[in-house]
Each structure stands twice: as structure tokens, then as C-alpha cells.
Amino acid sequence: MLSIFQVTDDKDEGYRSTQTISGSRTLSNLRDTPNSISVLNRELLDDLMAAKLSEALFFSVTGEIDVNSERSNEDLIFRGQVAAVRLRNGVTWWGATSDTYNIERGEVLRGPQAFLYGEGTAGGVLNQQTKRANMRNAEKATLMFGSNDLYRAEFDVNRRLGSKVAARLVLVAHHENAFQHHTKRDFYGAFGSVNYRPFKNTNVNFEVEYRLQDGVIPMNVLTEQYSNTDRTPTLRTTLSATNSGRTYIPAAGLKFDGVGRLRSQGIALVIADERIWSRELNFLGPNAPKSSKERSASIDVEQRVFENFNVAFNLTYIDIEKYTAERSGGSASSVYRDINPTLPGGAPNPYFNELYTEYAARRINSRNFITSSRLTAVYDLKLPFTHQKIVGSALYNEEEPLPDFRSSEFVDPQSPLFKGTLQNASTAAAYAANNTVLGQNFFYRRFYLKDGDRAEITRGGAIPGESVMMRDPVADGASGILAGKTYFTPAVGVGIDGSYFGGRVHTLFGWRRSMFKQDPYRLLYNAVTGEHFRVFTGTPSHSKVIDNSWNYGAVFYPTKLVGLYYNYAESILLSNGLGGAQLTPGRLRGPGQGDGHEFGLRWAFLDGRLESNWTYYISKNLKNNVNPAIPNNVRLELNPIFGAEIDPNGNDTQSSKSSGIEIETTANLTKSWRLTWNIAKTEVALSDRYPQLIAFRDAAKARNIATPATDTFLSSVPEGTPLPGYTKWRSNVVTMYQFRAGALKGFSIGGGVQYRDKSYRGNLDVDRDGKAEEHWSPGYTLYTLMAGYRTKIANRNVDFNLNVYNLFDKDYFRSFSLFNGQWGDARNFRATARVQF
């Protein structure tokens, strides 16, 4: 008996997939599901030679990857908004976006999905479905090599071990450098799956995995902070003890105290001019890690209780440990001009008028222990006029995140150069005092662009007797570590997946109640003893019940060829907790929430060999956990007016709204030809901005008190302001044709196209006329050439494939904001050999 909780790839044809479990968590026809779901199946992943799912997402209808390469995880962007949650087999997955070696397919659930999965944002979520053991003997080996010293080997073997047991083992080893200096990624993975069917109606799946990534992090392109000084030489900043200190220039061996030195000023636009910032530069050096260890184990038990009643239970355990580098300090994100004609001792400055960046080296180690369980029960109600799948579920998620331990390079406390004295006391007052002292003792490394980023000057490492890597409580903030606390997110839900009038109408209705609970303490650090201590807040355990999380939608087929659909769903981001304080005392921001509406048409011709989905959507991330900044001058103005009525440390909220159209088409007109094409238009804007701040301003006016600073700020953040980071128009094509007869039998030819319209970066007054202008990154089009040959060697099927990406070596810059961007890859290639044993 086929499981109603699992998809089988037997139904996939070319790039077209007809089944999903991401609609109601039970097996359904993709076309009959009101939710917008795109499938990246194995055929597409193989044709694109995608080593990571994120590489294939570039070709999905609204999928994009944030270009902030210094994050430990890639941010996925759906419908112009960050998709903060990933799933694996329907369970929240906080690991990195999966390497494809053990992934059967990715399902992009566009829009909110709270009823289905509990965790998510208005943009959507990515569900990664793993390979599973089955009852067919098969083996496959894949070898890949390519540009940037890419070498990769995969081995996948599946064995039927008897009438009731099957096992599968998948292994991978991967090495790859990048065009940026020092950057690399070594990845090793081992995945095991066992399928056991002890009884006729019982299906058990076990999975275990170990993944090791050892990499060197690439560096973002920095922003400029020199143009204003270049125009007006009197514009300059004097460095203080809070943003400067002991400074070391490795290329020249110079060391000095930077406090009191002068620093240039600019407009903070990202530097997209390679005459200034070469795309290969990486001042983080060869010892800046971007590494992780991930261990996971899960069990799925499916039981058919009786003919119309099925239950499934899942238990998943994940242990994720990450190591990464970070730049810290007041000059870490920009490039400055050295406007000091002399060194501190009075000698001529050899770097006068040269551009530089500097930072204090920081290392981050984090670890999460996650246990998730889910019980799902499905009753098939079959009546003469309808078929209803009634789905009930109970979920329990517990996450124990160890604190993010940050270590930075400081002046050695035993050195006479160390400023101040550390207090040996485990109290909140001593913690605050020590942070003040440590904040004046960061050890800064300065790199001038003209010296380059060669390994001998960027390698880093403590200097005996002068600097030391030690725990950095300054990075934890004044409140200490708040995130390293166990939290729980239990939930219950019920849904109905229905079909009427011989399949002419399909409906999906769901309700869910979710809860968040977290321990009520904060963790502080004694910088002398090196020990952590807890400080309890004295308030009850954080908890919040979210009622009325709904999902409802329908698909109506007026003819067999055309379907009309509507869907409404809500999103909840529970794992972010209740958030920080609002401006109103005693109020927390609450979990991030959102909702979305979708309207669309679905076309199917030639028995589904040509399908097209047309969608218009409106998705909204509601206020709550969104934290827009409030300037200090506004706080200083309002605090004396309202006193205890306003929280001086609180923040306000705002929402973001995305709307647009999506068209996605797949074609398999013959067995030899497959194609997928999509196009989408997106608009993203901010709304419901600063509601509490507006209320306080109005209350001040009611008292006849002027608030000029608040008025000026609110006028600068109007409703409808575009949200940086979205591309208005984007389109993708992937196609492949295989010759099955004639002189070219066995050969295949295909390609891909990625079109990107201009991307919105933000508003900024660059020409200094008192009016901010909109800034956009230029659009671009990239072409991929794909070719292959299928033959037999020693009676084994062998496929040779070659892909050339960015075929015409297009120069392009991917930017998601005024302050963040990354150069795209130049022309590069990958070649594979796949052997079916």
C-alpha cells in the first residue's frame, strides 16, 4: 500500500511534479491544492548540477538568495520578503540550506503557511524532502569537477534486505574555492535511511545524518565613507575610545592608539566600482571560519488503523554547531580615507590619503539542540457526493540553543597597554562596568587597499604579550545573553481537505493554536573568572497563546482544462520569541505574524504535458516582532514629556506588504523535451509604521507641546516606502532536449536564462539637494549552456554532462540594499559523470 504521507517520484515527468504533501500534510494532487507550491524535483536539480538547493532556487518563480555572504546561513527571499524558516520533511530545520546529495526534491511553499507548519513568514517556507530507502535495488555514483577547483563525489546505494526491510546509504565529499581570495568550502556528508514494514499496514522510516562543513567565509563588499570629506575637506570625525583603540597595520608593522585620530565621512553607499574595491578582495583572511557540524536522527511511523483511518508519528532530533567569523568595531563595515598627515608620534604618515578598512576580529560559536515531534491523524470520509480528508495534528518543538559565544581580539589584560581595570564580581553592575572597560580595549587591524589582502597580512591570530582572543560580553549587549534559553512551541490543529462533484471543486480549511514558552532569565559573564552567571528577570515565564491561525482556500474547475483558485493563510514566527520592549511600558512586541491572499488560474493541456499557473498575491508581514529604529534625538525629546508613560529603551513596530503576479509553466510535450518557465512581478512596501510613536506625538500635541524632532523623523518614514531588497521583474527558463534516434542519439542539449530587472536598494540624498532619491541596481540577464551524452559502458548506464554558467561572462552586481552587495560569478563550468550500476 502506498503511503498517504509520502510523495513518490514515479509521478514526476521532466520538470513537472504532480504530487505534494505540502498542502494538507497528506498526499494530494499538486493541481488540486489551493496553496501556491513550486517543486524543484530531482530531474531539475540534476540538469542544473545544483550542489545546494539555493543554487536551484535562483531559477524558481520568486526564489532569491540574500547576497550577505558573511551570514552563517543564506537568507532565502520569496516574494520579496525573507523566508526565515526552512523545513525538512515538514519539520522545522535550522541547519544550513541543504546540500542536494540526500535531497529528493525541494518544495517552495509561497506565502504564509501557519496552519500547516507553525513556523513561517509571509514570504513562505522551503520544505526539503530527503531521499528514503525503498524496495528497489539501485546504485549510482556521481563525479563532478569544475571552475574554482571544484571536486565532488557522491555515492548512493539502495538495497532491499528482505521482504520487509530496505536500506539506503548516501555519501558525499565536496571541495570548492571561490573567486574571492582565501574563500573555500569543504563539505562531507553521510546519510542513512532504513525502511521497515513489520506488518501489512505499518510503515517505519529511520534516518540518520552527519554533515561536516569546513569553510573560509567570503567578505561582503563594503560601503564608502570618504566621499563627503573628498568634497568638503573640513568634514571629518574624531575617533573616540568607543570606536577605536589599539590599532595594528600588519603590512607595515605599525602599532598606535587610534583614539583622537581623524576619520573621513561619506554617504555609506556600497562600493560597486572595481577601480576602488576589487571583487576578489577578502580582508577577513584565510583563517576566518564558516564551518558547521550537523547531526540529526529521525523516525517516522505510519499506521493504517483501519480502511479509512491513518496515523503518523514523527520524532526528529537535531544537533547543530556552527563556527563563523565576524568583523566588529566602528569602522568594520566601510572604507575610509586616511586624512592624518602624520603618525601619532609626529613622523610622516606613509599612508596619508590612502583608503583603508579596519576591524576587530571576532569568532562566533553557537550550538542548538532541537527536538521536534508530530502526531497526525487522517480520516477519509467518503460519501456519494464528496470525499473529505479530516486531518488532526499535535506538535511539540523544544529548542535548547546554547548561547552564541563570541570571542574577539582584545588588548591583553596583562599588557600595560590595557586601559582600565576589570572587576571580579558576578553582578549586573560589574558586568556593565567590565563591558565599558572592554569596549575601550578592542584590538583593531587596519588594512589599506593598496596593500592588498595577501595571506601573510590577513591571517590574523593573537600577538603574544599584546593581544588575546577572549570572550566578548560587549557583543552580548547591556542585557547579556537573552537567546540562549530553552523554549517550547507546542501546537494543535485540525484541517479538512475536501473534494466535491467528481473533483470539480477542492477545498482546504485549517485551524491551529500555537504557544510559545521560554525560561525567564538572562546570562551574564564575569570577564575575570571567565564564568557565566544567571540573572532572573523576576517576571513569569514568557508565554503567548496564538489563537485563530487560519488557512482556507478552494480550487474550482469550470472545465477540465481550467481551474480557478483562492487561498488565505496566516503566518507565525514563534522561534523569534516575544521580542523586545515596545514604547509602551510593560508591552512586548510579540511573535512575528503575517497573512496573505492569493487568486489564480491553472491551465492544463495535452493531459497535463503543458501546465501553467497564474497567481496574483498580497502578502503582509504584520508588525509585532519587526523592530524599526528610533533616533536618539526623538527619545530625548519625548522622555521628558511623558516620563514613566514611555519606555526609554523600547522600540516601535511596522509592517511590510508585498504584492505581485507569478506565472509558472512546465512543458513535457514529448518524452525528449522538458521545459520550465516562470515570470514574476513584485512590489514591496512598508506600512503601519511607528503606530506607538505617532500616538505619543499626537498626545503631545493634545497637551500643546511641540515635538519638532519627532515630526521631522515621522515625515521621513511615510507609509508606502519601498522595502530595499526586491527585484520588480524576474524571469527564468530551463530546458533540455534529448535526441533518441538518428546520428545524435544519446546527445542532449539545453540551457537556462535568468533575467533580472533593476533591484530596489533604498532612498538616499546622494547629490545633497535636501531630497532623497530612489536608488536601484542595474538589471542583468545570465545564460547557461547545458549539454550531455548518455551511453553504456560495461553494460552500465553512464551520463556525461557539461554546464557553462554565465555563458557570455556578464559583469553583474547583486545588491539587496544601499549598504550590502556582492559581485556575481564570472563565467564558470561544471562537468559530471553519473554511473548507474
MOPETA-V534144 format. One record per residue. N is the residue number from 1. RES is the residue in one small letter. SS is DSSP state (helix for helix, strand for strand, loop for the rest). PHI is phi as a letter, one per 20 degrees, with the letter a starting at -180 (* if undefined). NEAR is the number of other ideal C-beta (glycine too) atoms within 8 Angstrom. Layout:
BEGIN
N,RES,SS,PHI,NEAR
N,RES,SS,PHI,NEAR
END
This chain:
BEGIN
1,m,loop,*,5
2,l,loop,f,6
3,s,loop,f,8
4,i,loop,e,8
5,f,loop,d,12
6,q,loop,c,10
7,v,loop,e,10
8,t,loop,d,7
9,d,helix,f,9
10,d,helix,f,4
11,k,helix,e,9
12,d,loop,f,12
13,e,strand,c,8
14,g,loop,m,11
15,y,loop,e,12
16,r,strand,e,12
17,s,loop,d,11
18,t,loop,d,10
19,q,strand,c,11
20,t,strand,b,14
21,i,loop,d,12
22,s,loop,e,12
23,g,loop,e,16
24,s,loop,d,12
25,r,loop,m,11
26,t,loop,c,13
27,l,loop,f,11
28,s,strand,b,12
29,n,strand,f,8
30,l,helix,g,12
31,r,helix,f,11
32,d,helix,e,10
33,t,loop,e,15
34,p,loop,f,13
35,n,loop,f,16
36,s,strand,e,13
37,i,strand,c,13
38,s,strand,d,11
39,v,strand,d,11
40,l,strand,d,13
41,n,loop,e,12
42,r,helix,f,9
43,e,helix,f,10
44,l,helix,f,13
45,l,helix,f,15
46,d,helix,f,8
47,d,helix,f,11
48,l,helix,e,13
49,m,loop,l,10
50,a,loop,f,9
51,a,loop,f,10
52,k,strand,c,9
53,l,helix,f,15
54,s,helix,f,10
55,e,helix,f,9
56,a,helix,e,14
57,l,helix,f,15
58,f,loop,g,11
59,f,loop,d,12
60,s,loop,e,12
61,v,loop,f,13
62,t,loop,c,15
63,g,strand,e,13
64,e,strand,b,11
65,i,strand,c,11
66,d,loop,f,12
67,v,loop,e,11
68,n,loop,f,10
69,s,loop,f,9
70,e,loop,e,12
71,r,loop,f,8
72,s,loop,f,9
73,n,loop,c,6
74,e,loop,f,9
75,d,loop,e,11
76,l,strand,e,16
77,i,strand,d,16
78,f,strand,c,13
79,r,loop,l,14
80,g,loop,m,15
81,q,strand,c,15
82,v,strand,f,9
83,a,strand,e,15
84,a,loop,f,8
85,v,loop,c,12
86,r,strand,d,13
87,l,strand,c,14
88,r,strand,c,13
89,n,loop,l,12
90,g,loop,n,11
91,v,strand,d,11
92,t,strand,g,13
93,w,strand,c,10
94,w,loop,e,9
95,g,loop,f,12
96,a,loop,f,9
97,t,loop,g,11
98,s,loop,f,12
99,d,strand,f,12
100,t,helix,e,11
101,y,helix,f,11
102,n,helix,d,12
103,i,strand,d,14
104,e,strand,e,9
105,r,strand,a,14
106,g,strand,d,14
107,e,strand,d,13
108,v,strand,e,17
109,l,strand,e,16
110,r,strand,e,16
111,g,loop,n,16
112,p,loop,f,15
113,q,loop,b,14
114,a,helix,f,15
115,f,helix,f,13
116,l,helix,f,13
117,y,helix,c,13
118,g,loop,n,14
119,e,loop,d,12
120,g,loop,r,16
121,t,strand,c,16
122,a,loop,f,16
123,g,loop,f,16
124,g,strand,p,15
125,v,strand,c,13
126,l,strand,d,15
127,n,strand,d,14
128,q,strand,e,14
129,q,strand,d,11
130,t,strand,e,12
131,k,loop,f,10
132,r,loop,c,11
133,a,loop,f,10
134,n,loop,b,8
135,m,loop,e,5
136,r,loop,d,6
137,n,loop,f,6
138,a,strand,a,9
139,e,strand,b,10
140,k,strand,b,12
141,a,strand,d,11
142,t,strand,c,13
143,l,strand,d,8
144,m,strand,c,14
145,f,strand,b,8
146,g,strand,a,9
147,s,loop,f,7
148,n,loop,l,9
149,d,loop,l,7
150,l,strand,e,13
151,y,strand,c,9
152,r,strand,b,14
153,a,strand,c,11
154,e,strand,c,12
155,f,strand,c,12
156,d,strand,c,15
157,v,strand,c,10
158,n,strand,c,13
159,r,strand,c,8
160,r,strand,e,9
161,l,loop,e,6
162,g,loop,q,5
163,s,loop,f,2
164,k,loop,c,6
165,v,strand,c,10
166,a,strand,c,12
167,a,strand,c,12
168,r,strand,c,15
169,l,strand,c,11
170,v,strand,c,16
171,l,strand,c,11
172,v,strand,b,14
173,a,strand,c,8
174,h,strand,b,14
175,h,strand,c,12
176,e,strand,b,12
177,n,strand,e,9
178,a,loop,b,9
179,f,loop,f,9
180,q,loop,f,11
181,h,loop,g,8
182,h,loop,m,13
183,t,loop,f,13
184,k,strand,b,10
185,r,strand,b,13
186,d,strand,d,9
187,f,strand,c,14
188,y,strand,c,10
189,g,strand,b,14
190,a,strand,c,10
191,f,strand,c,14
192,g,strand,c,12
193,s,strand,c,15
194,v,strand,c,12
195,n,strand,d,14
196,y,strand,c,10
197,r,loop,c,10
198,p,loop,f,6
199,f,loop,c,5
200,k,loop,g,5
201,n,loop,d,7
202,t,strand,c,11
203,n,strand,c,11
204,v,strand,c,12
205,n,strand,c,13
206,f,strand,d,11
207,e,strand,c,14
208,v,strand,c,8
209,e,strand,b,13
210,y,strand,c,9
211,r,strand,c,14
212,l,strand,c,10
213,q,strand,c,13
214,d,strand,c,8
215,g,strand,c,12
216,v,strand,d,12
217,i,loop,f,13
218,p,loop,f,12
219,m,loop,d,11
220,n,loop,f,11
221,v,loop,f,12
222,l,loop,e,11
223,t,strand,e,13
224,e,strand,e,14
225,q,strand,c,11
226,y,loop,b,13
227,s,helix,f,8
228,n,helix,f,11
229,t,helix,f,14
230,d,helix,f,8
231,r,helix,f,6
232,t,loop,c,6
233,p,loop,g,7
234,t,loop,f,4
235,l,loop,f,9
236,r,loop,b,11
237,t,strand,c,7
238,t,strand,e,8
239,l,loop,f,12
240,s,loop,d,7
241,a,loop,f,8
242,t,loop,e,6
243,n,loop,c,7
244,s,loop,b,13
245,g,loop,r,14
246,r,strand,g,15
247,t,strand,c,13
248,y,strand,c,12
249,i,strand,d,13
250,p,loop,g,10
251,a,loop,f,8
252,a,loop,d,8
253,g,loop,m,6
254,l,strand,e,7
255,k,strand,c,8
256,f,strand,a,9
257,d,strand,e,8
258,g,loop,e,11
259,v,loop,f,9
260,g,loop,n,7
261,r,loop,f,10
262,l,strand,e,9
263,r,strand,c,12
264,s,loop,f,15
265,q,loop,c,10
266,g,loop,b,14
267,i,loop,d,8
268,a,loop,m,9
269,l,loop,f,12
270,v,strand,f,13
271,i,loop,e,11
272,a,loop,d,9
273,d,loop,d,6
274,e,loop,f,7
275,r,loop,f,3
276,i,loop,d,9
277,w,loop,c,11
278,s,loop,f,5
279,r,loop,f,9
280,e,loop,e,7
281,l,loop,f,12
282,n,loop,b,13
283,f,loop,e,10
284,l,loop,f,13
285,g,loop,n,12
286,p,loop,f,8
287,n,loop,d,8
288,a,loop,e,12
289,p,strand,f,12
290,k,strand,c,12
291,s,strand,c,10
292,s,strand,a,13
293,k,strand,c,11
294,e,strand,c,14
295,r,strand,c,10
296,s,strand,b,12
297,a,strand,b,10
298,s,strand,b,13
299,i,strand,c,10
300,d,strand,d,12
301,v,strand,d,10
302,e,strand,d,13
303,q,strand,c,10
304,r,strand,e,10
305,v,strand,f,7
306,f,strand,b,5
307,e,loop,g,4
308,n,loop,d,7
309,f,strand,c,11
310,n,strand,c,12
311,v,strand,c,11
312,a,strand,b,13
313,f,strand,c,10
314,n,strand,c,14
315,l,strand,c,9
316,t,strand,c,14
317,y,strand,c,10
318,i,strand,c,15
319,d,strand,c,12
320,i,strand,c,13
321,e,strand,c,10
322,k,strand,c,11
323,y,strand,c,10
324,t,strand,b,12
325,a,strand,d,13
326,e,strand,b,9
327,r,strand,e,12
328,s,strand,c,12
329,g,loop,o,12
330,g,loop,f,7
331,s,loop,d,13
332,a,loop,f,11
333,s,loop,d,7
334,s,strand,c,12
335,v,strand,d,14
336,y,strand,c,13
337,r,strand,d,11
338,d,loop,f,12
339,i,loop,d,12
340,n,loop,e,9
341,p,loop,f,6
342,t,strand,c,8
343,l,loop,f,10
344,p,loop,g,8
345,g,loop,e,5
346,g,loop,o,5
347,a,loop,f,6
348,p,strand,g,7
349,n,loop,e,10
350,p,loop,f,5
351,y,loop,d,10
352,f,loop,g,10
353,n,loop,m,6
354,e,loop,e,10
355,l,strand,e,12
356,y,strand,b,13
357,t,strand,c,14
358,e,strand,b,11
359,y,strand,b,12
360,a,strand,e,14
361,a,strand,f,14
362,r,strand,c,14
363,r,strand,c,13
364,i,strand,c,14
365,n,strand,c,10
366,s,strand,c,12
367,r,strand,b,10
368,n,strand,c,12
369,f,strand,d,11
370,i,strand,c,15
371,t,strand,c,11
372,s,strand,c,14
373,s,strand,c,11
374,r,strand,b,13
375,l,strand,d,10
376,t,strand,c,13
377,a,strand,c,10
378,v,strand,c,14
379,y,strand,d,8
380,d,strand,e,10
381,l,strand,e,10
382,k,strand,d,5
383,l,strand,c,7
384,p,loop,g,3
385,f,loop,d,5
386,t,strand,b,9
387,h,strand,c,9
388,q,strand,c,11
389,k,strand,e,13
390,i,strand,e,10
391,v,strand,d,15
392,g,strand,c,11
393,s,strand,b,14
394,a,strand,c,9
395,l,strand,c,14
396,y,strand,b,11
397,n,strand,c,13
398,e,strand,c,11
399,e,strand,c,13
400,e,strand,d,8
401,p,strand,e,12
402,l,strand,f,10
403,p,strand,g,11
404,d,strand,f,10
405,f,strand,e,9
406,r,strand,d,12
407,s,strand,c,11
408,s,strand,c,15
409,e,strand,e,13
410,f,strand,d,15
411,v,strand,f,15
412,d,loop,g,12
413,p,loop,g,9
414,q,loop,e,5
415,s,loop,e,9
416,p,loop,f,3
417,l,loop,e,8
418,f,loop,f,10
419,k,loop,e,9
420,g,loop,n,8
421,t,loop,c,4
422,l,loop,e,10
423,q,loop,e,8
424,n,loop,e,7
425,a,loop,b,7
426,s,loop,e,8
427,t,loop,c,6
428,a,helix,f,7
429,a,helix,f,7
430,a,helix,f,12
431,y,helix,g,13
432,a,helix,f,9
433,a,helix,f,9
434,n,helix,f,14
435,n,helix,f,11
436,t,helix,f,9
437,v,helix,f,12
438,l,helix,f,14
439,g,loop,f,10
440,q,loop,e,11
441,n,loop,c,14
442,f,strand,f,15
443,f,strand,d,14
444,y,strand,e,15
445,r,strand,d,14
446,r,strand,d,10
447,f,strand,c,15
448,y,strand,e,12
449,l,helix,f,13
450,k,helix,f,6
451,d,helix,e,8
452,g,loop,m,7
453,d,loop,c,11
454,r,loop,g,7
455,a,helix,g,8
456,e,helix,f,6
457,i,helix,d,11
458,t,helix,d,15
459,r,loop,f,9
460,g,loop,m,9
461,g,loop,o,5
462,a,loop,f,8
463,i,loop,d,7
464,p,loop,g,4
465,g,loop,n,6
466,e,loop,c,11
467,s,strand,c,12
468,v,strand,b,9
469,m,strand,e,10
470,m,strand,b,8
471,r,strand,g,9
472,d,loop,d,13
473,p,helix,f,13
474,v,helix,g,8
475,a,helix,f,9
476,d,helix,f,13
477,g,loop,n,5
478,a,loop,f,5
479,s,loop,e,6
480,g,loop,n,13
481,i,strand,e,12
482,l,loop,d,8
483,a,loop,e,7
484,g,loop,e,9
485,k,loop,c,10
486,t,loop,f,9
487,y,strand,c,12
488,f,strand,c,11
489,t,loop,c,17
490,p,loop,f,10
491,a,strand,b,13
492,v,strand,c,10
493,g,strand,b,13
494,v,strand,b,10
495,g,strand,b,15
496,i,strand,c,12
497,d,strand,d,14
498,g,strand,d,12
499,s,strand,c,11
500,y,strand,c,9
501,f,helix,l,6
502,g,helix,m,3
503,g,helix,n,8
504,r,loop,f,7
505,v,strand,c,11
506,h,strand,c,13
507,t,strand,c,14
508,l,strand,b,18
509,f,strand,c,9
510,g,strand,b,15
511,w,strand,c,12
512,r,strand,b,13
513,r,strand,c,11
514,s,strand,c,14
515,m,strand,c,12
516,f,strand,c,15
517,k,strand,c,9
518,q,strand,b,13
519,d,loop,f,7
520,p,loop,e,10
521,y,strand,c,9
522,r,strand,c,10
523,l,strand,d,15
524,l,strand,d,15
525,y,strand,c,13
526,n,strand,e,15
527,a,loop,f,10
528,v,loop,e,8
529,t,loop,e,6
530,g,loop,m,6
531,e,strand,d,7
532,h,strand,e,9
533,f,strand,b,9
534,r,strand,e,8
535,v,strand,c,10
536,f,strand,e,6
537,t,loop,f,7
538,g,loop,n,4
539,t,loop,e,5
540,p,loop,f,5
541,s,loop,g,7
542,h,strand,f,12
543,s,strand,b,9
544,k,strand,b,9
545,v,strand,e,7
546,i,strand,d,13
547,d,strand,e,5
548,n,strand,l,5
549,s,strand,e,14
550,w,strand,d,11
551,n,strand,b,19
552,y,strand,b,10
553,g,strand,a,14
554,a,strand,b,11
555,v,strand,c,15
556,f,strand,c,9
557,y,loop,d,11
558,p,loop,f,5
559,t,loop,c,5
560,k,loop,f,4
561,l,loop,e,6
562,v,strand,c,9
563,g,strand,c,11
564,l,strand,d,11
565,y,strand,b,14
566,y,strand,c,11
567,n,strand,b,15
568,y,strand,c,12
569,a,strand,b,15
570,e,strand,d,14
571,s,strand,c,16
572,i,strand,c,14
573,l,strand,d,14
574,l,helix,f,12
575,s,helix,f,10
576,n,helix,f,9
577,g,loop,m,11
578,l,loop,e,11
579,g,loop,m,12
580,g,loop,e,8
581,a,strand,f,11
582,q,strand,e,13
583,l,loop,f,12
584,t,loop,f,9
585,p,loop,g,9
586,g,loop,n,4
587,r,loop,d,8
588,l,strand,d,9
589,r,loop,f,15
590,g,loop,n,9
591,p,loop,f,15
592,g,strand,f,14
593,q,strand,c,14
594,g,strand,a,13
595,d,strand,b,13
596,g,strand,b,16
597,h,strand,d,9
598,e,strand,c,16
599,f,strand,c,8
600,g,strand,a,12
601,l,strand,c,9
602,r,strand,c,14
603,w,strand,d,12
604,a,strand,b,10
605,f,strand,c,8
606,l,loop,l,6
607,d,loop,l,3
608,g,loop,n,10
609,r,loop,f,11
610,l,strand,c,13
611,e,strand,c,14
612,s,strand,b,10
613,n,strand,d,13
614,w,strand,d,11
615,t,strand,c,13
616,y,strand,d,10
617,y,strand,c,17
618,i,strand,c,9
619,s,strand,c,16
620,k,strand,c,13
621,n,strand,e,15
622,l,strand,f,10
623,k,loop,g,9
624,n,loop,l,11
625,n,loop,f,14
626,v,loop,f,12
627,n,loop,c,9
628,p,loop,f,11
629,a,loop,f,5
630,i,loop,d,11
631,p,loop,f,8
632,n,helix,f,5
633,n,helix,f,8
634,v,helix,f,12
635,r,helix,f,10
636,l,helix,f,9
637,e,helix,f,12
638,l,helix,e,13
639,n,helix,g,10
640,p,helix,f,7
641,i,helix,f,11
642,f,helix,d,11
643,g,helix,l,7
644,a,helix,f,5
645,e,helix,f,6
646,i,loop,c,13
647,d,loop,e,10
648,p,loop,f,6
649,n,loop,d,4
650,g,loop,f,13
651,n,strand,c,12
652,d,loop,d,12
653,t,loop,c,16
654,q,loop,b,12
655,s,strand,d,13
656,s,strand,c,14
657,k,strand,c,12
658,s,strand,d,18
659,s,strand,b,9
660,g,strand,r,13
661,i,strand,c,9
662,e,strand,c,15
663,i,strand,c,12
664,e,strand,c,12
665,t,strand,c,12
666,t,strand,c,14
667,a,strand,c,13
668,n,strand,c,14
669,l,strand,f,7
670,t,strand,c,5
671,k,loop,f,5
672,s,loop,e,7
673,w,strand,c,13
674,r,strand,c,13
675,l,strand,b,14
676,t,strand,c,15
677,w,strand,b,11
678,n,strand,b,12
679,i,strand,b,10
680,a,strand,b,13
681,k,strand,c,8
682,t,strand,c,14
683,e,strand,c,11
684,v,strand,c,13
685,a,strand,b,10
686,l,strand,e,13
687,s,strand,b,11
688,d,loop,l,9
689,r,loop,e,12
690,y,loop,l,12
691,p,helix,f,10
692,q,helix,f,11
693,l,helix,f,13
694,i,helix,f,9
695,a,helix,f,8
696,f,helix,f,15
697,r,helix,f,12
698,d,helix,f,8
699,a,helix,f,9
700,a,helix,f,14
701,k,helix,f,9
702,a,helix,f,6
703,r,loop,e,7
704,n,loop,m,4
705,i,loop,d,7
706,a,loop,f,4
707,t,loop,c,12
708,p,helix,f,7
709,a,helix,f,11
710,t,helix,f,14
711,d,helix,f,9
712,t,helix,f,8
713,f,helix,f,12
714,l,helix,f,11
715,s,helix,f,7
716,s,loop,e,6
717,v,loop,c,10
718,p,loop,f,7
719,e,loop,f,7
720,g,loop,n,7
721,t,loop,f,10
722,p,strand,f,12
723,l,loop,e,13
724,p,loop,g,10
725,g,loop,o,11
726,y,loop,d,14
727,t,strand,d,13
728,k,loop,f,11
729,w,strand,c,11
730,r,strand,b,14
731,s,strand,b,11
732,n,strand,b,15
733,v,strand,c,10
734,v,strand,c,15
735,t,strand,b,11
736,m,strand,b,13
737,y,strand,c,9
738,q,strand,d,10
739,f,loop,e,11
740,r,loop,d,6
741,a,loop,b,4
742,g,loop,n,5
743,a,loop,f,3
744,l,loop,e,6
745,k,loop,g,8
746,g,loop,n,7
747,f,strand,e,10
748,s,strand,c,12
749,i,strand,b,9
750,g,strand,a,11
751,g,strand,a,12
752,g,strand,b,13
753,v,strand,c,11
754,q,strand,c,12
755,y,strand,d,10
756,r,strand,c,10
757,d,loop,f,9
758,k,loop,g,9
759,s,strand,d,15
760,y,strand,f,15
761,r,strand,d,11
762,g,strand,q,9
763,n,strand,d,8
764,l,strand,b,10
765,d,loop,e,9
766,v,loop,f,8
767,d,loop,e,5
768,r,loop,l,5
769,d,loop,d,5
770,g,loop,n,4
771,k,loop,c,5
772,a,loop,f,6
773,e,strand,d,9
774,e,strand,f,8
775,h,strand,c,11
776,w,strand,c,8
777,s,strand,e,11
778,p,loop,f,7
779,g,loop,f,11
780,y,strand,a,8
781,t,strand,c,9
782,l,strand,d,12
783,y,strand,c,10
784,t,strand,c,15
785,l,strand,d,8
786,m,strand,c,14
787,a,strand,b,11
788,g,strand,b,13
789,y,strand,b,10
790,r,strand,d,10
791,t,strand,b,7
792,k,strand,c,7
793,i,strand,c,7
794,a,loop,l,4
795,n,loop,m,4
796,r,strand,d,9
797,n,strand,f,7
798,v,strand,c,12
799,d,strand,d,10
800,f,strand,d,11
801,n,strand,c,13
802,l,strand,c,10
803,n,strand,d,13
804,v,strand,d,10
805,y,strand,e,11
806,n,loop,l,14
807,l,loop,g,11
808,f,loop,e,6
809,d,loop,l,7
810,k,loop,f,9
811,d,loop,e,6
812,y,loop,b,9
813,f,strand,c,11
814,r,strand,e,11
815,s,strand,c,13
816,f,strand,d,13
817,s,strand,a,11
818,l,loop,f,12
819,f,loop,d,8
820,n,strand,b,12
821,g,strand,a,14
822,q,strand,b,13
823,w,strand,f,10
824,g,loop,e,12
825,d,loop,f,7
826,a,loop,f,7
827,r,loop,g,10
828,n,strand,b,11
829,f,strand,c,10
830,r,strand,c,13
831,a,strand,c,11
832,t,strand,c,11
833,a,strand,c,9
834,r,strand,d,11
835,v,strand,d,11
836,q,strand,e,9
837,f,loop,e,7
END
